[in-house]
């Protein structure tokens, strides 16, 4: 059985869990935090989560794991079959990760974890987010899913990146990302009706205190 190492506060861990559960792939969730300990580096060379342990070895990086699951478990696909449509879906996933989630992550300390964001970093992040949101509006459909009528892995990346960036933008810039993108709130509401999403949200809440204690 596959083992997925990580913890429920990690949005990338949750993206992979949603793919596994949507595709009905049996797996074991193993609680693990990022670290540079030798035993963990033997599985995850950068010390990150998530890490998928398979019979053939371990895989890291969320998009790599998602591609592996799609290739190895083709039933209940989460990517389009056509080469161009598949590339478009990956394009949106890259926009979400590189130009929305990762810039917003620079401000997580001050927004979520009681730290202090400097004015310079706040100013630096905003234009990157603006470009990312503009690109997402051009490339996505929200009809009702982000790529159109079919649920894809991009919807899971959207759910677990956009919501965090939304909180960051509201607090630091008084900017409502949902208001900027027509259909985004409807998609968030639709995805949050999923039983797996509800369970993961409950686990996120339950694990938050332990995670925050590790940051002190």
C-alpha positions as CSV (number, residue, x, y, z in Angstrom):
1,X,0.0,0.0,0.0
2,X,1.1,3.5,-0.7
3,X,2.2,5.6,2.2
4,X,1.8,9.4,2.1
5,X,4.1,11.2,4.6
6,X,3.1,14.7,5.8
7,X,0.6,16.5,8.0
8,X,-2.8,18.0,7.5
9,X,-1.7,21.6,8.0
10,X,0.4,21.3,4.8
11,X,-1.7,22.4,1.8
12,X,0.5,20.4,-0.6
13,X,0.0,17.2,1.5
14,X,-3.7,17.8,1.3
15,X,-3.6,18.2,-2.5
16,X,-2.1,14.8,-2.9
17,X,-4.6,13.3,-0.4
18,X,-7.5,14.7,-2.4
19,X,-6.1,13.1,-5.6
20,X,-5.6,9.7,-3.8
21,X,-9.1,9.8,-2.4
22,X,-10.8,11.0,-5.5
23,X,-9.2,8.2,-7.5
24,X,-10.1,5.7,-4.7
25,X,-6.4,4.6,-4.3
26,X,-5.7,2.9,-1.0
27,X,-3.1,4.6,1.0
28,X,-1.8,5.1,4.5
29,X,-1.3,8.7,5.8
30,X,1.9,8.9,7.9
31,X,2.3,11.9,10.2
32,X,5.6,13.5,9.4
33,X,6.9,17.1,9.6
34,X,9.6,18.6,7.5
35,X,13.1,18.1,8.9
36,X,16.7,17.7,8.0
37,X,17.1,14.5,10.0
38,X,19.1,11.8,8.2
39,X,16.4,9.1,8.4
40,X,13.9,11.5,6.8
41,X,16.4,12.8,4.1
42,X,16.8,9.2,3.1
43,X,13.1,9.3,2.0
44,X,12.7,13.0,1.1
45,X,16.1,14.4,0.0
46,X,15.0,18.0,0.6
47,X,13.4,17.2,3.9
48,X,10.0,18.3,2.7
49,X,6.5,17.0,2.7
50,X,4.6,15.5,1.0
51,X,6.5,12.3,0.3
52,X,4.9,9.4,-1.4
53,X,6.4,6.0,-0.5
54,X,5.8,3.3,-3.1
55,X,7.0,-0.2,-3.6
56,X,9.6,1.1,-6.0
57,X,10.8,4.0,-3.9
58,X,9.9,7.4,-2.7
59,X,8.7,10.5,-4.7
60,X,8.6,14.1,-3.6
61,X,7.3,17.4,-5.0
62,X,3.5,17.6,-5.3
63,X,3.2,17.9,-9.0
64,X,5.5,15.0,-9.6
65,X,3.4,12.9,-7.2
66,X,0.2,13.9,-8.9
67,X,1.7,13.0,-12.3
68,X,2.8,9.6,-11.0
69,X,-0.7,8.9,-9.6
70,X,-2.3,9.9,-12.9
71,X,0.1,7.6,-14.9
72,X,0.0,4.7,-12.5
73,X,-3.7,4.8,-11.7
74,X,-5.4,5.9,-14.9
75,X,-8.9,5.2,-13.6
76,X,-11.0,8.2,-12.6
77,X,-8.6,10.6,-14.3
78,X,-7.8,14.0,-12.9
79,X,-6.1,15.3,-16.0
80,X,-7.6,15.7,-19.5
81,X,-6.6,13.0,-22.1
82,X,-5.7,15.4,-24.9
83,X,-2.1,16.6,-24.9
84,X,-3.0,20.3,-25.3
85,X,-5.8,20.3,-22.7
86,X,-3.5,18.5,-20.3
87,X,-0.8,21.1,-20.8
88,X,-3.3,23.9,-20.2
89,X,-4.3,22.3,-16.9
90,X,-0.6,22.0,-15.9
91,X,-0.2,25.7,-16.9
92,X,-2.9,26.8,-14.5
93,X,-1.4,24.6,-11.8
94,X,2.0,26.3,-12.4
95,X,0.4,29.8,-12.2
96,X,-1.3,28.9,-8.9
97,X,1.8,27.5,-7.4
98,X,4.5,29.8,-8.6
99,X,2.8,33.2,-8.9
100,X,0.0,33.0,-6.3
101,X,0.9,30.5,-3.5
102,X,4.6,30.9,-3.3
103,X,4.6,34.7,-3.3
104,X,1.8,34.7,-0.7
105,X,3.8,32.2,1.4
106,X,6.4,34.9,2.0
107,X,3.7,36.7,4.1
108,X,2.4,33.7,6.0
109,X,4.5,34.4,9.1
110,X,2.8,37.7,9.7
111,X,-0.7,36.7,8.6
112,X,-1.0,33.2,10.2
113,X,1.8,32.6,12.7
114,X,2.1,35.7,14.8
115,X,5.2,37.1,13.1
116,X,5.8,40.5,11.6
117,X,5.9,41.1,7.8
118,X,8.3,43.9,6.8
119,X,6.9,46.6,4.6
120,X,9.6,45.8,2.0
121,X,8.4,42.2,1.6
122,X,4.7,43.2,1.6
123,X,5.5,45.7,-1.2
124,X,7.5,43.1,-3.1
125,X,4.9,40.4,-3.0
126,X,1.9,42.5,-4.3
127,X,2.9,43.0,-7.9
128,X,3.7,39.3,-8.3
129,X,0.3,38.4,-6.9
130,X,-1.4,40.9,-9.2
131,X,0.3,39.3,-12.2
132,X,-0.6,35.8,-11.0
133,X,-4.3,36.7,-10.4
134,X,-4.4,38.4,-13.8
135,X,-3.0,35.3,-15.5
136,X,-5.4,33.0,-13.6
137,X,-8.4,35.0,-14.8
138,X,-7.2,34.7,-18.4
139,X,-6.5,31.0,-18.3
140,X,-9.2,29.5,-16.1
141,X,-13.0,29.0,-16.7
142,X,-14.8,28.3,-13.5
143,X,-17.6,26.5,-15.3
144,X,-18.1,25.1,-12.7
145,X,-14.5,23.7,-12.2
146,X,-11.4,25.7,-12.9
147,X,-10.8,24.1,-16.3
148,X,-14.5,23.7,-17.2
149,X,-16.9,20.9,-16.8
150,X,-14.6,18.3,-15.3
151,X,-12.9,18.0,-12.0
152,X,-9.1,18.0,-12.4
153,X,-6.0,18.1,-10.1
154,X,-5.9,21.9,-10.8
155,X,-9.1,22.2,-8.6
156,X,-7.3,20.7,-5.7
157,X,-4.3,23.0,-6.2
158,X,-6.7,25.9,-6.4
159,X,-8.5,25.0,-3.2
160,X,-5.4,24.7,-1.2
161,X,-3.5,27.7,-2.6
162,X,-6.1,30.3,-3.4
163,X,-7.8,30.3,0.0
164,X,-4.5,31.0,1.7
165,X,-3.6,33.7,-0.7
166,X,-7.0,35.2,-0.3
167,X,-6.5,35.6,3.5
168,X,-3.0,37.1,2.9
169,X,-4.4,39.6,0.3
170,X,-7.3,40.6,2.5
171,X,-5.1,41.3,5.5
172,X,-2.1,42.9,3.9
173,X,-3.7,44.7,1.0
174,X,-7.5,44.9,1.8
175,X,-7.9,43.1,-1.5
176,X,-10.7,40.5,-2.0
177,X,-9.3,38.0,-4.5
178,X,-12.7,36.3,-4.8
179,X,-14.4,39.5,-5.9
180,X,-11.7,39.8,-8.6
181,X,-12.5,36.4,-10.2
182,X,-16.0,35.6,-11.2
183,X,-17.0,32.0,-10.3
184,X,-14.2,31.5,-7.8
185,X,-16.5,31.6,-4.7
186,X,-18.9,29.1,-6.4
187,X,-16.0,26.7,-7.0
188,X,-14.8,27.0,-3.4
189,X,-18.3,26.3,-2.1
190,X,-18.6,23.3,-4.5
191,X,-15.3,21.8,-3.5
192,X,-16.0,22.3,0.2
193,X,-19.1,20.1,-0.1
194,X,-16.8,17.1,-0.8
195,X,-16.6,14.7,2.2
196,X,-12.9,14.3,1.9
197,X,-12.4,18.1,1.9
198,X,-14.5,18.3,5.1
199,X,-12.5,15.6,6.8
200,X,-9.2,17.1,5.9
201,X,-10.3,20.5,7.1
202,X,-11.2,18.9,10.5
203,X,-7.8,17.2,10.7
204,X,-6.1,20.5,9.7
205,X,-7.8,22.2,12.7
206,X,-7.0,19.3,15.0
207,X,-3.3,19.4,14.1
208,X,-2.8,23.1,14.1
209,X,-1.9,23.5,17.7
210,X,0.8,20.9,17.5
211,X,2.2,22.5,14.3
212,X,2.3,25.9,15.8
213,X,4.1,24.6,18.9
214,X,6.9,23.4,16.6
215,X,7.4,26.9,15.3
216,X,8.2,28.4,18.7
